[in-house]
Amino acid sequence: MNSADYEYLSNYLIGTSGLALGEGKEYLLEARLIPLAQSLGMSGIEELVEVLKNNPEPKVASAVTEAMTTNETSFFRDKSPFVELQNKLLPTVIENNKTSKKLRIWCAAAATGQEPLTIQMVLKENFPELNQWNVEIVCTDIDAQALTRCEKGIYSQFEVQRGLPVQFLMKYFDQCPSGWQAKQSLFEGITWTQLNLLNNFNQLGKFDIVFCRNVLIYFQNETKKDILDRIFLNMNPGGFLYLGAAETVLGISDYFERFKECSSAVYKLSGNSSPSKKPARAVST
């Protein structure tokens, strides 16, 4: 790959998805985009770049972005965030919302669905009172193919062995020819929507808990700030934000502060969460 094509693709990905490759990632582009180009009947990356420069069909542009999206996930990933969700956050939110009996959770990068299904298992195993509540888990991702997998809820033997306790596998999944199929009870209250975090997401409404784990790490600070500031606008008072272990709001957004009762990367709305000038929302494209 020549340097001009690498520079073009790097800027293209920042503009379409916020993904910042940085320097020296030619191997990653080649590994993911050469097979894509060939599947689209092109000779390679050079021809793909020419197509992108000349107003490609939307499906081609989407395919490039999706090919570069990292969908690494697993059930009960990192474990402690879900232990603290059970022991710290949910009891607090349930107490705060006992009058309205509503609970809304957003998985902002749901990938292939292990995170929202993990949350659902935590709810079902530990909070029977929520059976009488209006509970919603909103799942979004930029990758339409990943969301299709979310909706089907079918996972390989390898995927269910990554973090899913055997007792939960037996209780919430049925064996099928392709592996394991999540039972219908796990999908109660879950919705899926394709969403680019660079775009407007005010239509999603307000949330009590937002999971945006291991996403911002791929973005430049300016993009991180924009997304965090707009997530703030979609949170209910007393809400909580989950980030990945390697992510922080420090020096990026003033609307959140670390929730010190948790060891994982949990943030609450800060004392600056009612500023005179609220952050502007992104414009949908």
Order of alpha helices (4+ residues) and beta strands (2+ residues): alpha-alpha-alpha-alpha-alpha-alpha-beta-alpha-beta-alpha-beta-alpha-alpha-beta-beta-beta-beta-alpha-beta-beta-beta
